[in-house]
Amino acid sequence: MMETFWGYRRENGTVGVRNMVGVVSAMDNVNPVTRAICSHVRNSLPITTLFVRGQFGRDEATTVRALVGLGSNPNIGACLVVGLEPTTTFRLSERIAKTGKPIETVIVQQVGSTIEAMAQGIRKAQRLAIAISNIRPTECSVEDLTVGVECGGSDTTSGVASNPAIGHVADRVIDLGGRVVISETSEFLGAEHLFAERAVTPEVRDRIIRAVREVEESALREGVDMRGSNPVPDNIRGGLTTIEEKALGAMVKAGTRPVQGVLDYAESPAGGGLWMMDTPAPAVESMTGLAAGGCQLILFSTGVGNTIGSAVSPTIKITGNENTVRKFVDNIDFDVSDILTADVSVEDAGSRLCQFMLNVASGALTTSEALFQVETGISRFGPTV
């Protein structure tokens, strides 16, 4: 099996699997300007946010960390930060600039109108796009990859086919020196003690248990019992019966290697191996955290169908359900249903998936990229003032 891919090596030593100009909104009220700029400049990508102004405490810190992380992702070759006023705009641009990538800003209040801001932004994004188009991909190794693993619309086939295939890839990436990040903290509920047994230290083990308990306790404070509301309706229609069953299936996609640590939302892993990121379960929020934490690719298992991908990190949709392969033919990237229908081994399916992932890392488009079925959504935890 080929164990290399063609990627874009950045000044800070990271490697991108795409080479885009990221146009980052420093706050929600400039999102229309950000999108207008991208509609006129090839190979530019809008990275928007629904908040920032009026946020404080944990919400503000999380949003800023996520926006900086998205702009700093290795798949972004250059960055344009669009803001209403200079303070917030420069807070982001100065932190993203530490990666060494080219960066520009547009500040609406300083240029005087949205039309002028769009014009300046288009000119600056155009120059950045032309500049990074001169970067040529080089042969890179799997140790340069940080891969997020995700699931959504899970069913019985997820736990016995698509998630185990992803787990095989996770082990392979880690064994070759790369990093794998699993997220969706609430999806561990009922089996978190088994995952925690794989922790490299007692401190990491305790952090895993604490993260899951905090999610459950926060829901209980709002009058929601996760043990009665999870699995969700589409999981139940897919045949999942208990929260423990769902958790055991979800954890399989992390493979079998030791857990190095627990990351905050949008935090990057400090070294190789398997990591857990403390994120909500909904796909857009979770994938945004993974991309902001430096994941260049996301392997996404779906049983009954989930079509959304990350805006920054190419998202490979994988299913083991032959009905979903037919029904979502436009949105599924990789079919492992032959594990169930043709006695193909998980190892063989996982090896094929690993090769497919490396092809995507070398530039092959995913369905969500080709159809623009992508979104960004940063988690928030409290009120805005």
N, C-alpha and C positions, 0 to 999 in steps of 0.2 A: 504494500500500500504506500502511495506517495505520502510523505510526512512533511511536505513543505507547501508554501503558497506564495503568491506574488502580492506583496504589500508595499505600503508607502511608509518608509522609515522617517520618523520625525526627529527634530533637533534634540528633544529630550530623551531619545532612545526608544520611545514607544513606536508601535507599528499600526498604521491604519489599513483597514480592508476596503475603505472608500476614500475619496479625495474631494471633499465637498467644502464649499464656503458656508459656514454656519452663520446665519443672520439671527442674532439673539435679541429678543425683547427684554429690556431691563425692567419693564413693568407692563401691566396689562393694557394700559391706554395707548400704547404704540403698536399693538399687534397688527392693526390694519396697515400701518406703514411697513412693518416687517414683511407681511405677506405680499404687499405690492412690489417691494424691491425684488423679492424672490421670483415673482411672476415674470420679471423682465430679464433675469440673469440666469443663464444656464449653469447647472451644477451648483446651485445655491439651495439652501435648505432653511425654512423658517423654524426657529426654535422659540416658541411662544410660552407665555405664562398667563394664568388667570388672575394673579394677585401681585404682590410685593408692596405697593403703597398701603400703608396702614397696618401692615403685619408687624408683629413684635415677638420677642422671645423665641421659643422653639420654632414657630412657623417661619419667622423671618430668617433665622439661621439655616433652616432646612431649605427654604426656597433659594437663598443665595448660594448655598453649597451645591444645590442641584443645577442651577443655571451655569455656575462656573464649571461644574463637572461636565455638563453637556457641551459647552463651548470648548472644553479642554479634551474631550474624547479624541482618541487618535484618528478616528474617521473624519474629523474636521481638520482640513489642511490650513484654513485661514478663517478668521472670524471678524464679523462686523457686528458691533453692539449698538442697538438703537434704543435711545431713551428719551424721556421727556425733559429731564433736567440733568445737570452734569454730575452731581454727587453720586447718585445711584448708578449712573452709567459708568463712571470711572471706577467705582467699587468693583464692578464686574470685569471691566476690560483690563484693569491692572493685574487682577489675579489670573485671568486667562493668559495674559501676555507672558507670565512666568514659564509657560510651556515652551516658549520660543517661537510659536507660530505667528505669522503676520496678523496684525489686528488693527482695525479702524473703528471709529465711532461716528455716530450721527446723533445730534442732540436737537430735538424739535424746537424747544424754546429758544435756542440760540440761532437757528436758521430762519425762524419766523413763520413757517406754515408747513402743513403736511405735504403740500405739493413740492415745495423746495426741499423738504426732508427726503421725500421719495426720490427726487432728482439726484440729490447728493449721494444718497444711499445706493442708487443704481450705478452711478459712476464709480463709487468706491468698491462695491461688490464686483463690478465688472473687472476692475483692475486686479482685484484679489483672485478672481476666477482664472484670469489669463495667466497670472503669475504662478499659481499652483498647478496649472495644466502642464507646466514644464517639468514637473516632478515625475520621474519615471519609477514604476514599481520595480522592486528587487526581490530576489528569492529570499524568503524568510522561513523560520522554523515554527513549529507548533508552540514552542516555549514562549513565543512572542504574543500568544493569544490569551485573552481573558474572555471566557465564554459564560454567558448567563443561561440558566436552565429554568424554564417556566412551563406552567400548564394552565389550561382554561377549557371550560366545557368538558370536564373529565367524565369518563364512563368506565365500565368494567374493562374495556380494551386498553385504557390508558395504563392501568396498573400492571397489566400482564404483557403488553406489547410495546407501545410507543415510549413509555417512561423507562422500562428496562433498556431499550435500545439507546436512549439518550444517556442512561447511566453507563453503558458500555463506552460511549464516546467520552463521557466525563472522566472515567478512569484512564482512558488512553491519553487525553489531553494532559492530565496531571502527571502521568508517568513520563511524558515527554517534556516536562518542565513548565507546563502552562498553568493557568489558574481557571477554576470553575467556581461560579457563584450561584447558589440556590437562594431563592427569596420566598415571599408569601408566608410570613410567620404563622398566621392563623391556620394554615394548611397542615401544620405539624401537630395540632392539638389531638391528643389521644395516643400519640406514638412518639412524642418528643423525647421521652426517656430513652428510647432505642437510638435515636439520632445522637443524643447527648453522650451515649456510651462511646461514640467514636471520637470524642473531643481529645485533643492532644494534651490538655492540662485540666485539672479540676476547675480552674477558673473559667475556662471556655465552656466546660460542661454546665457549670452553674449559670453562666450567661445565657446559654441556650434555653434552659428550663425557665429562667426568669423572663426572658423575652416572650415566650409563649404564654406564661401565666399572666403577664401584664396585659397582653391582648385580651385574654378572656376576662380578666377583672375589669378592664375599661369598658367592655361590652356590658357586663353585669351591672355596672354603675348606671348605665343608660337603660336598664331594664331588658336587655337582650341576652338570652341564654344561647350561646353558640352551640351548645350540645343539642339544642332542639331546633336550631335554624340552619344547621349545616350537617349533611350535604344540602346544597341549594336545589331548586326544582329541576334544573337541567341535568344535574348529577343524578338525581333520583330517577328521572326518565331514562338515563343511561344505565341504570341498574345498580348504582351504589346505594348501600343500605345504612351504613353507619359512618360517623365521623372518623372512627378509628380505621375503618376500611379505606376511606378516602385518604387519610394521612399516610398509611402504609404504602399505598400506590404512588402518592405524590413524592415521597422520600426516595423512591427507587431511582428517580432521575438524577440524583446526586452521586450515583455510583457507590463505591465501597471504600473509598480512601478516607483517612483521618480528617477531622474538621479542624482547621487551623485557627479559626476565630469567628466572632460575630461582628459584622459591620453595621454601622448606623446607615440610615437611608442616604444613598448617593455617596457613600464613602468607598474609596478604592482599597483593594486588598494590598497588604504590605509585602506579600511574597507569594511564592507558588503554592499550589495545592488547592484544597477545597475550602470554601468560605460560605458562611450563611449571612445574607443581608436581611436586616429587620425591616420588612416592608409590609404594607397592606396586601391583601390577596388580589384585588381587581387588577386586571392585566395591564392597563395603561399606566396606572400609578407604579406598579411593580417594575415594569420594563423601563420606565423613565428613571427609576432609581438605579437599575442595573446599568443603563447607558451612561448615566451621570457618574457611576462608579468605575467607568473605564471599560466596560464590556464592549468589545468590537462586534460581537455576534451574539444572537440569542437563539437557542433551540427551544421551540415552543410545541409542547404536546397538546393535542386536542382530540377528544373522543367524539362528542356530538357536534363539534364545530365552533371555532372562534377565529375570526378573520383578521383581527387587528395586529399591526406590527409596530415596532419602535420606529420613530422618525429618524433616529441617529444610528441605531445598530441594526443591520439587516437581520430579519427575523424569519427563521426557517420553520414552517408549519408542518408538523409531523402527526400522522394518525395511524392507529392500528385497527380502525373500524372501516370495513370495506364499504358500508353504506355511506359513511361520511366521505370516503374517497370519491364516490359517484356524485353525491349531492353537492359537495363543495369542490368540484373538480377545478374551478377557477382559483381556488384559494389554498389548496393543499400543495405543499412543495415535495413532500416525501412520504411514501406509502410503505408502512411496515406490517400491513394486514396479513402478509404471507406468513408471519410468525404463527398466526392462528389458523390460517386456511391451507397452508402447504407445508407445515412442519419445518419451516425455516428457523434456524437457531437464532436466539437473541444476539449471539456473537457475530454471526454472519450479517444480520440486518444492521447491527451497530457498526460494523466495519464499512458497510456500504454508506451508511449515514455519515460516518466520519469523512469519507472521501467526498461526499456531496458537500459537506460543510467546508472543506478546503477549496472546492470549486467556487463556492459562494465567496469565500475569503479572497479568492483570486479575481473576483469581479462578476461572476454569474449572478443575475438578478433573482431575487425572491419574488413570489407572487405579490406580496404586500407592497414591495417597492415598485413593481411594474404597474400596479393598479392604484398607487397612491393611497393604499389602505393603511395609513400610519397616523399616529397621534402622540402627543406629549401631554402628560398630566402630573404635576408635582403634588405630592401629598401635603395636606394641611391638617392641623390638630385642634385649632381653637378659633375664637372670634377675630375679626378684623376691626380696628378702631378708626 
